[in-house]
Structures are given as C-alpha cells and as structure tokens.
Amino acid sequence: MDNGMKIPEYQLFIHPLDLRELRNDIWCDDPVAAKLTLNKKKYDIDIAYRGSHIRDFRKKSYHVSFYKPSTYRNAKEVHINAEYKDPSLLRNKLSLDFFNEIGCLSPKSRFVFLKLNGKNEGLYLELESVDEFFLANRQLPKGPIFYAVDGDANFSLMSDLDKEVKKSLEFGYEKKIGTAQDEYNLQEMIIKINTISREEFEREIVKYLNVDKYLRWLAGVVFTQNFDGFVHNYALYQNGDTGLFEVIPWDYDATWGRDVNGEVMDEDYLRIEGFNTLTARILDVKTFRGQYKNLLKGILSNQFNLEYMKPKIQGMHDLIRPYIQKDSYVKDNIHIFDKEPDYIFDYIEARANYISNRLDTLD
C-alpha cells in the first residue's frame, strides 16, 4: 500500500512548437521529443497521446518512451493515464491490484502528479507496459505478447464487429513481441478453441491454454464487472517454457459499479458466466465449472469483501485527495470524489451478494 508515501512528481517539458504539433492532431501516434525530470534526474523521452475514445477528453493520457537513458525503473516505456471518466480515479489501480491478488499476471501501477512546462497538469496513474520488461521483472520465461485491440479479439472465428466470418484470425490483435511463428501459434489456438469436439475439449485445451490462469482472469473480470474485458482490454502472453497462453488485464477504469462514461453500472449487469467463445467452451466442462465455482467462493472469502477491500480503498483515497485539490480538471468535483469510497463499498456488497446467490448455477 502506498499510504504514507508522497506521490512522485513528473516534471515534463515539451517545446512549445512540439506541444502545438501534439495538440494539432490528437489522433496522430507519432511522438514528439520531450524532457522529463523525475527525482532530480533528467530523461530524454518521446511522448504521444494514448488511447482511443479517451483522446477526445480535456485531460489527455500519454504514452512515454525513454530514450536517454533508455530505461527507467526497469522499463523502456510507461503509460500515463488521466482516468478522466472515473470520479474516484481509483478504479483502474484497484482492479489491476485485485487481479494480481487473485493470482493473475497484471501490470503494476502507481499514482503520479504531472507538471507540464511548469504548470500543474494533474493526478495521473502510471501503468507498467506489458512487454519483455514486464516478463523480465517477474523472472518469467520469454514469450510472445499480443494486445487485444478491438472486438475481433473474441476467441471466435466470427467477428464481434460485423458478425461475419473473420478474413484473418490475426484480426483484433497487435503483436507487441514475437515472430511469424508466434502469430501462427495464436491462430492455431483460436482454431482449436472453435473446432475441438465437445468430448475432447477438456483433454485438448490444456495443451494450448493455462486454464487455471484463465479462470482466475475470468473471475477478475466478473467481480470488477468490466463488460468490455471479454473481447479486448487484455493482452495474451505465451509462456516460453510451457507453451501455454495466459491472459493479462488492461484498462480497467470502467469497473466497480461505473461504466465507461462514469455512469452507474448496476451490480447485476454482468452475468456470472461471463462472455466470449472460449469462456463458454471452458464453462461447458463440468470439471472447469467446478474449479471456477471454488475459485469464486475463495475470492469472496479472501479478497472481494469489505474487510479486505475497505482499508485499501480508503488508504488510496486518502493518499490522492491532496493532489485532487491541485488538479484543475477534477478539483471542482471533489464532493463527488469524497463520496466514491462509499459508492464502491456498496458495489462490493451488492456484487458479492449477486455472485454468492448464483454460485449454484455452476453445478
């Protein structure tokens, strides 16, 4: 827990001409050069806006690549998220920490306060990039990583976007690390998910997928209620030793009782069985369904309850509150920010009840 610590300050300098260029076309992914001072150390960086719909928001999110020196805290790049539609600014970090606590690979994150050309830009969430450094920092075997970037990353032969057969099984994914052979392996897994017979599925799928890790990820999506999480908002990592794929969560601000616009999302919005072709096929197997049920019960007892979550949420809220008061984008809504912990507590109780009451449907 970060409580008691000061939030690090990013002092960012972008030449006015480069800043104008950055702002002229918010959809351009080409970075501009900038300088960043952190803990009195200077870094030469490349910086660009990040995200899709979030680029339209007043408070921008950034992708930072370290150029000289080439790494910072054992990373070559980080994402700086504005969390603009989340009135608590807590949900993304809360979710990613939660995934880690229930046994999933999950990016680390921390709050930072950004100054741009000497002016307060506000409170941000620094997110670890899912790349070769992510693996090395956890002493994990090397392996390919694919980002799920749109609704075609639904583990199906059919597109989620136009409801037609996909022209390529690579659609929906962006290769972060890997070779042409790795792309072939990903396509082979998707074919197998869709073509292994029902009788053979339990025996065969474990040759391609780490089922235990998948069920933990599924549980994380279901508890946090990230409706988009089944077809994008994730990365796939193929463990170089086992050859098995694992799912890594990403972009989890539309969670804990609020949707992508920060509006109320009722606790019964997302069904306990989740969505997507792979989830449906896994939960069709009695053994896996029993494993999933036991996992949900364990998480309800150990992590997804007020006794466990309340001090984390309150501690995070107390840590960032003084910085919210210095953030011109959100400080006028501090009265809403102050109500958010109670809102999240209510969500946890209601969602826990909803899931508890439906555990028997997994028998």
NUPAKOL-538607 format. One line per 4 residues: number of its first residue (from 0); for each residue x, y, z of C-alpha. Coordinates in steps of 0.5 Angstrom, whole numbers. Layout:
N
NUM> X/Y/Z ~ ...
This chain:
363
0> 0/0/0 ~ 3/7/-2 ~ 0/10/4 ~ 4/15/8
4> 8/16/2 ~ 9/22/-3 ~ 6/22/-10 ~ 12/22/-15
8> 12/29/-19 ~ 13/28/-26 ~ 16/35/-29 ~ 15/35/-36
12> 18/40/-41 ~ 15/40/-48 ~ 18/45/-53 ~ 12/50/-55
16> 13/48/-62 ~ 13/41/-61 ~ 7/42/-56 ~ 3/45/-61
20> 4/40/-66 ~ 2/35/-61 ~ -5/38/-60 ~ -6/40/-67
24> -7/32/-69 ~ -9/29/-62 ~ -10/22/-67 ~ -3/22/-69
28> 1/17/-66 ~ 8/20/-68 ~ 11/22/-61 ~ 15/29/-60
32> 21/30/-56 ~ 21/32/-49 ~ 25/32/-43 ~ 22/29/-36
36> 25/30/-29 ~ 24/25/-24 ~ 27/25/-17 ~ 32/31/-20
40> 34/26/-25 ~ 33/28/-33 ~ 31/24/-38 ~ 30/25/-46
44> 24/22/-48 ~ 19/21/-53 ~ 11/23/-52 ~ 5/22/-55
48> -2/22/-53 ~ -5/15/-52 ~ -12/11/-52 ~ -18/11/-57
52> -24/15/-55 ~ -20/18/-49 ~ -16/22/-53 ~ -22/27/-54
56> -22/28/-47 ~ -20/35/-44 ~ -15/32/-40 ~ -10/27/-44
60> -7/21/-43 ~ 0/20/-45 ~ 5/14/-48 ~ 12/16/-45
64> 18/12/-48 ~ 25/13/-45 ~ 30/15/-50 ~ 36/17/-46
68> 38/14/-41 ~ 34/8/-45 ~ 30/5/-39 ~ 27/8/-32
72> 25/3/-26 ~ 27/-3/-31 ~ 22/0/-36 ~ 23/3/-43
76> 16/6/-43 ~ 10/7/-39 ~ 3/10/-40 ~ 1/16/-36
80> -7/15/-35 ~ -12/21/-34 ~ -17/17/-31 ~ -22/22/-33
84> -28/19/-33 ~ -27/16/-26 ~ -30/20/-21 ~ -25/17/-16
88> -19/16/-20 ~ -18/9/-16 ~ -22/4/-21 ~ -16/2/-25
92> -11/1/-20 ~ -16/-2/-15 ~ -17/-7/-21 ~ -10/-9/-23
96> -8/-10/-16 ~ -14/-14/-15 ~ -12/-18/-21 ~ -5/-19/-18
100> -8/-21/-11 ~ -12/-27/-14 ~ -7/-30/-18 ~ -7/-27/-25
104> -1/-23/-28 ~ -3/-16/-28 ~ 1/-9/-29 ~ 4/-5/-24
108> 1/2/-23 ~ 2/8/-18 ~ 0/15/-18 ~ 4/21/-20
112> 3/28/-21 ~ 5/31/-27 ~ 7/38/-29 ~ 7/41/-36
116> 12/46/-37 ~ 12/49/-30 ~ 4/48/-29 ~ 0/43/-26
120> -3/38/-30 ~ -6/34/-25 ~ -6/27/-22 ~ -5/21/-26
124> -4/14/-26 ~ 3/11/-29 ~ 2/4/-32 ~ 7/-1/-33
128> 8/-3/-40 ~ 6/-11/-42 ~ 13/-12/-46 ~ 19/-16/-45
132> 21/-12/-39 ~ 14/-14/-36 ~ 17/-21/-36 ~ 24/-20/-34
136> 22/-16/-28 ~ 18/-22/-26 ~ 23/-27/-28 ~ 18/-30/-33
140> 20/-34/-39 ~ 21/-30/-45 ~ 15/-31/-50 ~ 11/-27/-55
144> 6/-22/-53 ~ -1/-20/-57 ~ -5/-14/-55 ~ -13/-15/-56
148> -14/-8/-59 ~ -22/-9/-61 ~ -28/-13/-61 ~ -24/-18/-66
152> -20/-21/-60 ~ -26/-25/-58 ~ -23/-32/-59 ~ -28/-34/-64
156> -28/-35/-72 ~ -33/-30/-72 ~ -32/-22/-72 ~ -35/-19/-66
160> -35/-12/-70 ~ -39/-14/-76 ~ -42/-21/-74 ~ -39/-25/-80
164> -33/-30/-81 ~ -26/-27/-80 ~ -22/-26/-86 ~ -16/-27/-82
168> -15/-30/-75 ~ -10/-24/-73 ~ -15/-19/-73 ~ -16/-16/-67
172> -9/-17/-64 ~ -3/-13/-65 ~ 4/-16/-64 ~ 8/-13/-58
176> 13/-18/-58 ~ 14/-24/-62 ~ 16/-28/-69 ~ 11/-30/-75
180> 11/-37/-72 ~ 8/-34/-66 ~ 3/-31/-70 ~ 2/-38/-73
184> 1/-41/-66 ~ -4/-36/-64 ~ -8/-37/-70 ~ -8/-45/-68
188> -10/-44/-61 ~ -16/-40/-64 ~ -18/-45/-69 ~ -17/-51/-64
192> -22/-47/-59 ~ -27/-47/-64 ~ -26/-54/-67 ~ -24/-59/-62
196> -30/-63/-60 ~ -34/-63/-54 ~ -32/-70/-52 ~ -24/-68/-53
200> -24/-61/-50 ~ -22/-62/-43 ~ -17/-66/-45 ~ -14/-62/-51
204> -15/-55/-49 ~ -10/-55/-43 ~ -4/-56/-49 ~ -6/-49/-51
208> -8/-45/-45 ~ -7/-45/-38 ~ -14/-46/-36 ~ -13/-44/-28
212> -10/-37/-30 ~ -16/-36/-35 ~ -21/-38/-30 ~ -17/-33/-25
216> -17/-28/-30 ~ -25/-29/-32 ~ -26/-29/-24 ~ -23/-22/-24
220> -27/-19/-30 ~ -33/-22/-27 ~ -32/-19/-20 ~ -30/-12/-22
224> -35/-12/-28 ~ -31/-10/-34 ~ -36/-11/-39 ~ -31/-10/-45
228> -26/-14/-42 ~ -28/-21/-46 ~ -26/-18/-53 ~ -21/-13/-51
232> -18/-9/-45 ~ -13/-15/-45 ~ -6/-18/-47 ~ -4/-25/-49
236> 2/-28/-47 ~ 5/-35/-49 ~ 10/-38/-43 ~ 16/-40/-47
240> 17/-46/-42 ~ 10/-49/-42 ~ 8/-46/-49 ~ 1/-44/-46
244> -3/-38/-46 ~ -4/-33/-41 ~ -9/-27/-40 ~ -7/-20/-37
248> -12/-15/-36 ~ -11/-8/-38 ~ -15/-1/-38 ~ -20/-3/-32
252> -23/4/-30 ~ -30/2/-32 ~ -31/-2/-26 ~ -33/-3/-19
256> -40/0/-21 ~ -39/5/-26 ~ -39/4/-34 ~ -34/7/-39
260> -37/14/-38 ~ -37/14/-31 ~ -45/13/-30 ~ -48/8/-25
264> -47/0/-27 ~ -52/-4/-23 ~ -49/-10/-19 ~ -53/-15/-24
268> -50/-12/-30 ~ -45/-18/-32 ~ -47/-25/-31 ~ -43/-30/-27
272> -41/-34/-33 ~ -38/-28/-37 ~ -38/-28/-45 ~ -34/-30/-51
276> -33/-37/-54 ~ -27/-39/-50 ~ -31/-38/-43 ~ -37/-41/-46
280> -33/-47/-48 ~ -29/-48/-42 ~ -35/-47/-37 ~ -39/-52/-41
284> -34/-57/-38 ~ -36/-60/-31 ~ -29/-60/-28 ~ -27/-53/-30
288> -34/-50/-28 ~ -33/-53/-21 ~ -26/-50/-21 ~ -29/-44/-23
292> -34/-44/-17 ~ -29/-46/-12 ~ -25/-40/-14 ~ -31/-35/-14
296> -32/-38/-7 ~ -25/-37/-5 ~ -24/-30/-7 ~ -31/-28/-4
300> -28/-30/3 ~ -21/-28/2 ~ -21/-21/-3 ~ -28/-19/-5
304> -31/-17/1 ~ -31/-10/6 ~ -26/-13/11 ~ -20/-14/6
308> -22/-8/1 ~ -24/-2/5 ~ -17/-1/8 ~ -14/-1/1
312> -19/4/-2 ~ -19/9/4 ~ -12/9/4 ~ -11/10/-3
316> -17/15/-3 ~ -13/19/3 ~ -7/19/-1 ~ -9/22/-7
320> -14/27/-4 ~ -9/33/-3 ~ -7/32/-10 ~ -14/32/-13
324> -15/39/-10 ~ -9/41/-14 ~ -12/38/-21 ~ -16/43/-25
328> -19/38/-29 ~ -22/35/-23 ~ -22/39/-16 ~ -29/42/-18
332> -32/35/-17 ~ -28/34/-10 ~ -35/33/-7 ~ -36/27/-12
336> -29/24/-11 ~ -31/24/-3 ~ -37/20/-4 ~ -34/15/-8
340> -31/10/-3 ~ -38/9/0 ~ -40/8/-7 ~ -35/3/-8
344> -36/0/-2 ~ -44/-1/-3 ~ -42/-4/-10 ~ -37/-9/-7
348> -43/-11/-2 ~ -48/-12/-7 ~ -44/-15/-13 ~ -41/-20/-7
352> -49/-22/-6 ~ -50/-23/-13 ~ -45/-27/-14 ~ -46/-31/-8
356> -53/-32/-10 ~ -51/-35/-17 ~ -46/-40/-15 ~ -51/-46/-15
360> -52/-44/-23 ~ -45/-47/-24 ~ -46/-54/-21
